[in-house]
Amino acid sequence: MTIQEKIKKLKKEKNAIILAHYYQEAEIQDIADYVGDSLGLSQQAAKTDADMIVFAGVHFMAETAKILSPDKIVVLPDLEAGCSLADSCPASTFEEFVKAHPDHTVITYVNCSAEVKALTDIVCTSSNALKIVESIPKDKPIIFAPDKNLGKYIISQTGRDMLLWDGSCVVHEAFSIEKLLKLHEKHPESIIIAHPESEEHIIKVASYVGSTSGMINYVKEHRDRRFIVATEAGILYKMQQEVPGTELIPAPAKEDNTCACSECAFMKVNTLEKLYTCLRDESPQINVSDEIRKKALIPIQRMLALSK
């Protein structure tokens, strides 16, 4: 049996579901039951009737699945699959920050730990961040954490005066504006699309700014064009499947690397072999204390209710 056949056999025996983020390796996306962005993955985790969730993503995503489905076994192929953005917002420091601004509504981007979510009024993803912020009364001050770039983008779109946490994603801050502009000069007919976690100068030159799923949908609607895509390069696999005849060019990174693009090293620690092993052994499991889970569940459920 191939490893893919072994995974499919085990998945059936254990009544398991494999959820994978767009930034995972292609072979993991191919074996997954559902591939999506943070919002879509959260929605799938909330409604699945599987006994086990194999989360091919990073730690905070698997935590969110456990918060939503506490009675299910949730496994992550590699516990080292972390997140630079989540790491930029330690719960103890963030708690002090929140206590120093008691009159603020706290909105946190889903890319944070369960402990930080537990300090939150409502969670958001890049797919629904604008809608979440606009749901808060205009006279209510807002703390937005942990991504300052996403926060700045929301401010530019809504005019809200939000207090931003100083966090960022190393993947989305890795793009070179100089290389991007040179690439666009080489392909002047191309459309630049970018994720809102990108830096301001990248967003300013983009014709479309949106979540991973939003970017895929935009390309599908304009499939007769050429695109320069400014987000983690893993998205190109699923995007190309959706628009097989469309030329997709990854936005260039500041540093020279194997693909001249920006990749998330955390996402890439997961492998097909590790996915098989964690499914077979039901380990490593993701656990969240009952106290934290109950507190974190409230802001996540508020987000999901606003995202129907």
N, C-alpha and C positions, 0 to 999 in steps of 0.2 A: 504493500500500500504506500502511496505517496503521503507526504505529511499533510497535504490538503485533504486527502481521503480519511486519514486518521482523525483530523480535526472535525470533519463532518460527522464521522461515526460517533465520536465522543460527545459532540454537541447534541446529537439526537438522544443518546443514552442518558445524558445528564439534564435534558431539557434546558439547554443553555442558549443564550443569545449573544452574538458578538457585535458589539457596537464599536465603530471605528471613526476617528476624526479624519477630515480631509488631508491632514498633514502626515498621515501614516504612510509607510512604504506601500508601493503599488500592490504587492502580493498580499498584504494584510487587508487592504481595501477590497481586493477581489474575493476574499474568503468571508468578509463581514456580512451580517444580515442587514445592517443599516450603516451607511456612511453619511456623516453630516457635520454641521457646525455645532457649537456649544448649545444653542437653543434647541435644535432638532434632537440632539443626543439626550438632553434633559427630558424632553417630551417623550422620547422613546423609553427612557429608563422609568419614567413615571407610569407608563401604561402597559409595560410588558407583563405577560403572565408566565415568563420563564422562571425557573428555579435558580438559575445562575446567570449573572451578567459578567461576560468577559469584556473588559473595557480596554480597547486598544486606543489609548490616548495618554494623557498625563494624569498625575495624582489628583489634582483638584477636581477633574472630571469624574473620576471613579468615586471620589468622596461624595460628589453631588448625587451620583446614582445611588449610593448607599443611604444617603439622607432621605431620598425619595422612596427607596425600596428597602427598608431596614430588615425585612424578613428574608430577603434574598441574599445569596452568597454573591459578593462582588469581588472579582479578582482583576489584578493588573499584571500584565506580563513581566514588568520590571519596576520595582519600587523606586529606582533611580530616575524614572520618568517624571521629573519635576517641572517647574515653570519659573523662569526668571522674574516674571511679573508678580506671581504669587509670593516669591521669596522677598520681593522688595517691600512687602507689607507685613511685617511681623505682628501677630495678634496683640501682644502686650503693648507695643508702641502705638498701634492703632487705637487700642482701647483708651489710652491716655489722650490721644488726639480727639477722639469722640467726646470724652468727658469734658474736655476743654471748650467744646462748642455744643452745649446741651440743647440749644434751641434749633439745631439743624436736623433735617431729614437726611438719613445716611443711605446713600445708594452705592452699592459696590458692584463692580464688574465681576462676572462669574469666575474670572481668573484669580481666585484667592482661596485661602484655606477655609475649612469648615469653621474654625474658630473666629475668623474675620467675618464670615457670613452671619455668625451668631450675634455679632455686634451691629447688624445691619437692619434697616427698615424694609428695604426692597432690593433685590438683586436684579441685574440686567445682563444682557449679552450685547454684542455689537449689532445683532439683528434688530433688537428692540430698545436699545439705549435711548434713542430720541423719544420714542413713545413713552417710556418709563419716566423720563425727566419731565416731559410735558404733562404727565398725569399728576404731578405735584403742584399744589396751588402756587401761583406766581409770587405770593407774598411770603412763602416759606423758604428760608435759606437751606441750601443743600451742600452736604459734603459728598464729593464724588471720589471714589478710590477703586483700585490703586493706580489705574493708568491715566497719567496726565495728558498724554496725546489724545486719547479718546475723549477725555474731559474737555480739552481745548476745542476739539472738533464739535462737540455737542454745544458748547458755548457759542461757537461761530454760527451754528444753525438755529439756535433757540433764543439767543440773547440773554440767557440766564446767567446770573452772577454766582458761580459755584466755587466752593472752596475745594481745591484739588490736592490730593495726596501726590507726593513726588515719586511716582513709580513709573516704570516703562518696560516694554518687551524688547529684549536685545535683538530678536529676529526682525522686528519692524523698525528698529532704529539702525539697522545695518545697511540700508539702501544708500547708495551714493547719488546725490542729486546731479553732480557733474557728469558721471557716467550715464545716468538716466537721460539727461538732456542731449548728450552726444548720440546715444542710441536712438532717441526720437528724431534727431537731425538726419540720421541714416535711414530712418523709416518714418518720414514726416506724415504719412497717411495713417499711421497707427494711432490707436486710442490708448491712453494711459489710464489704468484702473488701479485703485489702491484701497487698502484696508485702513479704517479709521484709527488704528493703533500706530500708523506711520507718523513720522515727524511732519510738522506744518509745511515745510518746503516741498515735501513729496505730495502732500494732499493738494497744495495750491496748483500744481501742474497736472493733476489728475482730472479727467473728464467725468469720471464716476468714482464715488467713494462708498464702500459698503462692506458688509460682512462677507465671509467666505461664500455662503449660500447666495447672498445678494450679487456677488461678483459673477458667480456661475450663471445665474439667471440673466444678468445683463448681457453677458457674452452670447447666451442662447438667443436673446432678442435681437442681437446685432451680429449674427454669425457670418455676415459677408465682409466683415472688417478684420484688420490685423490688430492684435492687442499686445501691449506691454503690461505685464501683471505684477503689481507690487504687493506681494504677500508671500508667505512661506511657500516654497517651490512645490511642496507636495500637492497643492491644489491643482496643479497643471494636469495631473493624471486623470482625475475625474472630469475636469473641465474639458479636456481633449476628447474624452469619450462622448461628452454631450454635443460637441461641435467638431466632428472629425476632420472637416475640411477647412477649419479656421486656423490661421497661424497664431500661435501663442508664444510670446517671448518673455522669459522671466526678467524682472527688473534687476539690474546689476547691483551687487553688494560692494561696499567700500573696500573690503579685503578680497584679495584673489583667493579662490578656493576651487575645489574640484568641479563645481558646476557654474561658477561665476554668478551664483544667485544667493539668496538668503535661505538657509535651512535651520530648523530647530533641532539642535542636538538632543534635547530631551525627548522629543517625539520619536527620533530615530533610534533610541536605545531599545525600543520594542522590536522584536523580530518574529518571524513566523514560528521559529523553533521555540522561543520563549512563550509565545501564545499557546502552542500545543502543550507545553509542559505545565503552564499554569491551569489550563483546562483539565489536564489529566490529574494533577495533584491537588487541584482546588486551592492553590496557593501561588503567590502571596495574596492573602485576603485583605481587603480594605475594611477597617472598622472605625466607627465614630462613636464616641461616648453618648449615652442616651441624653445627658444634659445638653451637650452641644448640638446633637442632632435635632432635638425638639426646638431649640432656639433658631437654628439655621433653616429649619424647614419652613418657618413662617414667611421669611422674605422670598424664598424660592417659590413657594406656592402663590404669593402675591404676583410675582413675575409671570408665572405660567397662566394665571387667571387673566392677566392683561394681554397675553400673547395668543389667545385663542383666535 
